[in-house]
Amino acid sequence: MAKQEVSSKATKKRKNAGAEDAAANSKRRAVASTAAEAEQAKIEELENQIAESRKHYNNIATLLSMLNVGNGSKKPNLPVAVALCRVFSRLIAGGYLKVPKGATEQEEIVVAWLKERLQEYQKALLQIIRHADSSSQITAFTLCMRLNNVRAKNIPGSETQAWTTGFFANVFEALIEADGGDALRDEFMKKYVLAHEDIRYYTFVQIATYAASERDIQVLERLISILSQCDSVPAQDHQFGNFFTTPERKENGKKNPLFSVNAHKKRAQDAWLAVLRNSLSESQRKALLRLISPVIARWFQRPELLMDFLTDSYNVGGSTSLLALSGLFYLIQEKNLDYPQFYTKLYSLLDADLLHSKHRSRFFRLMDTFLGSSHLPVTLVASFIKRLARLALNAPPTAIVTIVPFIYNLLKNHPTCTFMLHREIRDEAWKADIEADGFEDPFDPDEPDPTQTDAIESCLWEIETLQSHYHPNVAAIARIISEQFTKPSYNLEDFLDYTYQGMTMTELGAEEKPSFKKPPVVEFFIPKRIFTGRLLDEDGGVDTAPGSMLRELWDFS
């Protein structure tokens, strides 16, 4: 009974302690709420006093001291930052930051003091953008955009300057370099760049200036991300109207570039060029090469400016070279760019390493596009056919099953090359010499120029050789060259992604195990003994049954 009383007392103590903690927490929340309300009331009072009279301008310094942005603080006082934005917006709109004509020395001092406080406030906002938490970064950036917009509207003739060389340049730099600023940059893209055509224009201007200096890999990644999202190129008859500001159609007597499609393209072109001229990583270079045709080249008024970047990318080698040629082909096809060495460079990429590369399927897809024109010289096409056939002799089966249909399609598109299939020798004396001494292939595999290899004078003996390939699938597909060309073409997508696993599963059956009518045996004669041979039988004679292969290779005596 005593134990039950002690337990009951302990339970009551715990309940009382819990109730006391809850009451304490409630009291702390009430005190914090009261303190926040008191602070908010003080901020509003200081702000209202500034609006009422110039004699309360010192309240601006008081509010600045309450911002809490020094010493690496991650939690700035955002209500104070918002109040200061309203204060300076009213001062700028009212013209209080300009020295009036005939102003006294005292008035000039006041204006200079206000400008200093404005700069101090702007630096505080930039510090918040760079180092504060994500929510504070977004709030500070919004205040910066609002402040800059007020300045551009209310200072005559300074709209373009405010967004190109003024405070916005510092804001953009802080935005790019902000610590953990992914959410901020997403906000910037969705609510400003993609939503407002003037902000997009000024962003191009800032990127061109900012990327003109060498930047590190991480910063370049952020710039590429911003530019790649601007993939909607305005048509020539586009009517601009989605503005964050309210620009005039004429500025200083000239047409405002914000209403010009060519001006937007020029700014985007400069921005992309500034990024492309930096020291890019391999992954960034590949990503940019993939963007050449869908995004980058569409902004360029002078696509030939991309030549240096594409040429440098080709010299990198590997899959980067292939992507560079893809960009060049787009410029040749869509922008009428003249690049006479294109097919020579493509021909040089055809080597044994390519057929073992993981990028093999991509290469054949692109090469199918590059060689799709029926107006290519027959000597050029013959060189590609012969080079592929020669490489097929040492290629893996998964590559050969792609090469043969690819050659078939080329022969169908270029019937003149079919002489390489059935080249008959009518001179009997020459034919006798060839049968006796053999025939030297006129094709020169070491010639870098595909128009000078004499491939059209050769024949496709390599494909006939593949008809005796050890893999039955390869041998079967190689026989299509010896049959009548009744099929219009083969769909390369059916062959491009072949793998050893796929070919094995096709042979064995992917869904069910192979079934055999009769179990296979390892040897033709089944031996009676494993380790010994020529044993005496029951009658004393010698066992003459064939021995095992194991006994022939090893001596067990």
VENKAGI-V487605 format. One line per field, one symbol per residue. phi: phi as a letter, one per 40 degrees, with the letter a starting at -180 (. if undefined). psi: psi as a letter, one per 40 degrees, with the letter a starting at -180 (. if undefined). burial: I if it has 16 or more other ideal C-beta (glycine too) atoms within 10 Angstrom, else O. Layout:
# VENKAGI-V487605
phi = ???
psi = ???
burial = ???
This chain:
# VENKAGI-V487605
phi = .cccccccccccccccccccccccccccccccccccccccccccccccccccaccbcccccccccccgbcfgccbcccdcccccccccccccccgcbbcccgccccccccccccccccccccccccccccbccdcccccccccccccccccccbbdgbcccccbbcccccccccdccccfcccccccccccbcccbccccdccdccccccccccbcccccccccccccccbcccccccbcacbccbcccbbfgbccccbbcccccccccccccccccccccccccccccccdccbccccccbccccccccccccccggccccccccccccccccbfccacccccccccccaccccbcccccccccccccccccccccccccccccccccccccbccdccccccccccdcccccbdccccccbccbcccccccccccbgbccccbcccccccbcgccccbccccccccbcccccccccccccccccccdabccccbcbcbdccccccccgcbbccbbcbdcbcbcbcccbcbbbfcccccgcccbcdccdccccbbbc
psi = ddddddddddddddddddddddddddddddddddddddddddddddddddddideededdddddeedfeiffhegigddddddddddddddddeeeeihihfiiddddddddddddddddddddddddddeaiddddddddddddddddddddehheeddddedeaddddddddddehhffdddddddddecdedhddddddddddddddedihiiddddddddddddegeghiidehhhegidagiidhhfeihheeehddddddddddddddddeihiidddddddddedddcdddehdgeeeeddddddddediaddddddddddddddddefhhgdeddddddeegidddeeieedddddddddddedheeiiddddddddddddddddeiiddddeddddddddddddgddeededghihdhdddddddddeihhhehheehdheeeefdeeaifdddddeefidhdddddddeddeiigdhdiihddeedfhiddddddddehddiiihhdhhiididhhidideiifihadeeihheiiiidddddihe.
burial = OOOOOOOOOOOOOOOOOOOOOOOOOOOOOOOOOOOOOOOOOOIOOIIOOIOOOOOIIOIIOOIIOIIIIOOOOOOIIIOIIIIIIOIIIOIIOOOIIOOOOOOOOOOOOIIOOIOOIIOOIIOIIIIIIIIIOOOIIIIIIIIIIOIIIIIIIIIOOOIIOIIOOIIIIOIIIIIIIIOOIOOIIOIIIOIIIIOIIIIIIIIIIIIIIIIOOOIOOOIIOIIIOIIIOIOOOIOOOOOIOOOIIOIOOOOOOOOIIIIOOOOIIIIIIIIIIIIIOIOIOOOIIIIIIOIIIOIIIIIIOOIOOIOOIIOOIIOOOOIIIIIIIIIIIIIOOOOOIOIOOIIOIIIOIIOOOIIOIOOIIOIIOIIOOIIOOOOIOOIIIIIIIIIIIIIIOOIIIIIIIIIIIIIIIIIOOIOOIOOIOOOOOOOOOOOOOOOOOOOOIOIOOOOOOIIOIIIIOIIIOIIOOIOOIOIOIIOOIIOIIOOOOOOOOIOIOOIIOIOOOOIOOOOOOOOOOOOOOOOOOOOOOOIOOOOOIOOOOOOOOOOOOOIIOOIOOOOOO
